[in-house]
Amino acid sequence: MTHFPNIHSEHISVGINTVIEPTASIKGLNGKAHNIVIGDNCYIGSNVQIIIDEFDIGDYSKVHHHTNIHGYKPCTIGHNAWIGQYTIIDSIGGVTIGNNCGIGAQSQMWSHIKYGDTLEGSRFKSEKELVIGDDVWLVGHCILSPVSVESKSMALVGSVITSDMKYNRIYGGSPAIDLTDKIGRPFQEVPLPEKIRVMNQYLQDFSTAPRKLRIIENEAEIKNEDVTYFIVSSRKYTKRNTLEEIAFMNFLLPEKAKFTPM
């Protein structure tokens, strides 16, 4: 494994082809972190600060410059994350972010509320895990208090989220309200045959003669251990880490299609 002098942790796992800019700093709250896990083909940008004892982020994830991730409890982020510049992720109460999530630039995600003098009677002091599902998109400049964000939900630019976000609903405003009935759902249903057709077209656009990449409907069609299969029904792929596979994944991301390893 490549040595990363700007990671200070008792246990470090950094995947292949991952780039961590020299000015990024990854460490624990009081010296060394306990466990830092960064997946394959990730990018950690300039002046990113990750100050937390337990941090885990999946493959093909991007954390852009001047982002700050900190807290007392573990922060776990799934595959294919895109975190824009100057974002704050507070894990004092713990943070779990699913796969395929986009966090727009200058967003703030909070898992605690405290500062007021409780002896004097301040009523606001709490820590609560911030849980975000899969395929969530916070467009940018969004602020989240400790809420639950269900999969495929979306918050428009500048939204201030003070209540839970429900599955495949779209929110906007300050405080944010559900706008789905006015502007429609973030995701529409796409029939499986159409998904397969589009993925095969993407593969053709990527290469007129792909060597060891295949688009299949389900896992029963997996035949060869040397081939990377993209299973459209489950959005999974058989990760081989070949150069062709990595190039195709980068071709698909961020907006064509997102797959996670089996």
N, C-alpha and C positions, 0 to 999 in steps of 0.2 A: 504493500500500500504506500502511496505517496505520502511523504511527511508534510503536514500542514502546521507550521510554527505558530499560526494564529488561532489554533484550536487547543484549548487547555482543558483536558478532561481525563479522568481515570480510564475510561473506555471510549474508544473512537472507532467508528466504522464509516468510511467514506467510499462511495462506489466509483466505478470506472468512469472516465471522461468528465468527472465533476470538476468545475472550476470555482475556486474560492479566491476572490480578489485579496491581494496582500493587506489592504487596509481594513478588511472585515475582521471582527473580533468575536470569538466564540468561547465562552467561559462560564463558570458557575457563579452563584451569588456571592460566595466567599472564597474565591480562588478557583480551583479546578471544579469543573462540572463532574457529575457522576457518569453520565452516559450520553454521548452524542452520536446520532445515526443520521447520515445523509446518503440518499440513494444514488443510483447511477444517473449519469447525464444531467446533473443538476448545475445550477449557477447561483452563487452567493455573491452579491455585488459589492461595490466599493462602500466602505464605511457602514456596512451592516453591523449592528450590534445584537448578538444573541447572548443574553445573560440569564441562564437558567440551568438547573442541575440535570434535567431530563428533557432532551429534545430529539424528535424523530421526524424526518421529512422524507417523502417517497421519491421515486424516480421521476426524471424529467421536470422537476420543479424549479421555479425561478423565484429568487428573493432579490428584488432590485434595490438600488443604492439608498443608503441612509434609513433603511427599515430598522426598527427596534423591536425585538422580541424579548420579553423579560417576565419573571414571575417566580413564585415559590413552588408551584405545582407543575407537573409535566405538561408539555405542549407537543401534541401529535398532529402532523399534517400529512395528508395522503399523497398519492401520486398525481402528477400533472398539475400541480398548483402553480398559479401565477400571482405573485404578490408585488404590487406596484411600489414605486419609490416613496419614501417618507411615511410608510405605513407603521402603525403601532399595534402590536399584538400583546396584550397584557394577560399573563397566565397566573396571576396571583391566586385566582380561584380554579385554575386549570382550563385548558383549551383543547378541544378536539375538533379538527377540521377534516372532512371527508375527502374523497378523490375528486379531481377535475374541477376544483374551485378556483374562481378568479376574484382577487381582492384588489380593487382599483387603487390607484395612487392616492396617498394622503388619507387613507381610511384609518379609523381607530376602532379597535375591538377590545372591550373592557370586560373583565370577569370579576371586578370588585367595585364596591362603592364605599369609600371611607375617607374621612378627613375631619368632619365636624367633632366638636368636643362632646363626647358622650356623657361626661360628668355634668356638663352644663345642660344636658338634655337633648343633644342631637339624636334624631331618630333614624339617621341614615348610616348604617354600617353593615355591610354584608359582603360575603364572598360566595360566588356561585359559578359552577363550571359553565363555560360558554361552549355550546355544542352546535356544530355546523355540519349539515349532511353533505351528500354528494351533489356535484353539478350546480352548486350555488354560485351566483355572480353578484358581487357588490360592485357596482359600476365604477364608483370613485367618490372620494370625499365623503364616504359614508361613516357614520358613527353608530356603534352598537353597544348597548348596555348588556348586562348578563342575561341573555335570552336564549331560546332554542330556535334554530333556523333549520327548517326541514329541507330535504333534497329538492333540487330544481327550482328553488325560489330565487327571486331576483329583487334587488333594491336599486332604484334609479339614483343617478348622481345627486349627491348632497343629502341623501336620506338620513334621518336620525331615527334609529330603530329602538323603540322602548318596549315593544311587545313581541311575542313570538311570531315568526314568519312561517306560514303553512306551506304544505307541499304544492309546488308548481303554481305559486301565486306571485304577483308582482306588486311591489310597494314603492311609495314615493312620498316625499314631503317631510316636514318637521313640525310635530312628530309624524312619522311615516304612517300612511293609511293604505289599506288594500285597494289597489286600482285595477284589479284584474277584470272586473265587470265592464270597465270603460275601455281598456286597451288590449284585453286578451291575455291568455296564459303565456308564460315564457317559453314553454315547450309544447309542440303539437305532436300528435301521434303520427309516426311514420311506419308504414307496413314493412315487415321484415324483408320481403322480396325487393322492395325499393331500396332498403338499406344495403342489401347485398349488391344490387346493381350499381349504386353510387360508389361503394367501396371498390368494386372491380374497376370502375372508371378512374378512381383515384390511383389505383395500382398501375393502370395503363398510362396515366399522365405522369406518374413518377418514373416509370421505366417501361419501354416497349417489350423488354425481355427480362422480367424479374427472375432471378435464379432460384431463390429459396424462400419465396414469400407466397402465401396462399390465403385466399379469402374463403371462409367456410361458414356454414350456418350453425353447426353445433359441434360439440366435442367428439361425437362419434366418428367424425370425418378425419380426425387426427391419425395419420398413418406413419409419418417419418420423423424421427427425432432430430434430423438435421434441418428441417424446414420450420420457419416461423409461421404459425397459423394465427390468423385473426378471426376470432369466433364472434360473429356479428350478433347472435342472439344474446350472448352474455357480456359483450363488450370486454372480453378477456383476450389475451394473446399468450402464446407459448414462448416465453422469453428465452432467447438463445444468445443475445448480445453480439450478434454478427454485425459487421459494418453495414450491410445492406438493411438489416432490420432497424438499426439505429437511425440511418438516413431516412427510412420511410416513416418512422415515428416522428422525427423532426419535421418531415414534410406534412404530416397530418396535423400536428399541433401548431397553434392553439385552437383553431376554429373549425377545421374540417371534421375531425373525429378524434375521440379520446378512448384509448384502451388501457387496461391495467393488467399486470401479470397474473397468470393463473396461480 
